[in-house]
Amino acid sequence: MTRSLDPATLQDLFDRVASAAAEDVDAHPGDPAGRQPVHTLYVPADRFSAGTVAEMGAEALRLLEAHAATPASFAAAFGIAQGLAEAVRQRVTAKLRDEPVEDLRIDFEDGYGV
């Protein structure tokens, strides 16, 4: 087989790539082991206000009441056992009431001010 790089040059390149990869792993070890938000809410900058999070929570609670007001309708909507649905629905309701948004980003791009 004909090679365009001699073995020493090739080995040097492999070593350099391995070193760079190791540095990258050290610098970016991955996701933290702790709890992380399930989703991120992006809000256009011209629509953000101090009340945005409360408004999102109120709307989410309104939709929950409109579409899954009872444990039975919650179970049907999410395909879970009705016995489990009551406890889960209570936790979802509490979450939406107390901390509806965990990760909010204000978007200053994509048409801001247009």
ROVO-124892 format. One line per 5 residues: number of its first residue (from 0); their letters; for each residue y, z, x of C-alpha. Coordinates in pm, whole numbers, plus 50000, padded with zeros to 5 digits. Each point is the difference from the previous one (the first is absolute). Layout:
<nodes>
NUM = A = Y,Z,X | ...
</nodes>
This chain:
<nodes>
0 = MTRSL = 50000,50000,50000 | 50341,49906,50134 | 50267,50268,49992 | 50368,49946,50045 | 50057,50358,50121
5 = DPATL = 49817,50157,50290 | 49801,50320,49924 | 50249,50228,50177 | 50294,49867,49797 | 49798,50023,49681
10 = QDLFD = 49902,50361,50076 | 50363,50086,50073 | 50102,49861,49661 | 49723,50193,49822 | 50106,50320,50178
15 = RVASA = 50364,49949,49903 | 49912,49937,49635 | 49778,50311,49995 | 50280,50207,50153 | 50254,49871,49746
20 = AAEDV = 49757,50070,49715 | 49947,50356,50125 | 50377,50056,50020 | 50035,49869,49644 | 49732,50239,49872
25 = DAHPG = 50174,50290,50176 | 50339,49903,49856 | 49866,49931,49648 | 49703,50229,49938 | 49968,49899,49634
30 = DPAGR = 50063,50167,49671 | 50053,50375,50002 | 49711,50206,49869 | 50213,50171,49734 | 50081,49889,49650
35 = QPVHT = 50207,49683,49957 | 50180,49845,49703 | 49790,49771,49785 | 50281,49748,49953 | 50351,49919,50114
40 = LYVPA = 50283,49933,49756 | 50253,49743,50120 | 50333,50008,49816 | 50274,49740,50049 | 50302,50174,50152
45 = DRFSA = 50227,49903,49712 | 49764,50171,49753 | 49947,50325,50189 | 50169,50320,49888 | 49948,50373,50033
50 = GTVAE = 49810,49985,49671 | 49759,49721,50094 | 49700,50224,50064 | 50052,50197,49677 | 50040,49674,49806
55 = MGAEA = 49676,49861,50145 | 49817,50321,49914 | 50132,50001,49644 | 49899,49637,49951 | 49654,50063,50142
60 = LRLLE = 49952,50295,49764 | 50123,49790,49708 | 49747,49730,50084 | 49721,50254,50039 | 50078,50137,49654
65 = AHAAT = 50022,49650,49853 | 49672,49873,50145 | 49784,50304,50076 | 50130,50284,49785 | 49664,50169,49952
70 = PASFA = 49706,50074,50227 | 49799,49740,49805 | 50258,49725,50048 | 50046,50103,50365 | 49623,49981,50054
75 = AAFGI = 49988,49655,49840 | 50300,49873,50197 | 49857,50107,50335 | 49629,49968,49933 | 49915,50363,50069
80 = AQGLA = 49793,50252,49808 | 50187,50168,49717 | 49902,50343,50129 | 50176,49924,50328 | 50295,49826,49838
85 = EAVRQ = 50169,50313,49867 | 50020,50171,50339 | 50106,49680,50177 | 50262,49920,49736 | 50146,50350,50035
90 = RVTAK = 50026,49955,50376 | 50155,49654,49965 | 50253,50135,49750 | 50092,50286,50235 | 50032,49761,50294
95 = LRDEP = 50225,49762,49808 | 50211,50292,49876 | 50032,50184,50333 | 49987,49732,50271 | 49985,49650,49855
100 = VEDLR = 50100,49822,50322 | 49884,50106,50346 | 50118,49702,50204 | 50318,49820,49894 | 50159,49723,50204
105 = IDFED = 50345,49862,49932 | 49996,49625,50054 | 50322,49861,50146 | 49862,49646,50024 | 49890,49726,49762
110 = GYGV = 50314,49942,49799 | 50183,50331,50035 | 50339,49967,49840 | 49928,49661,49845
</nodes>
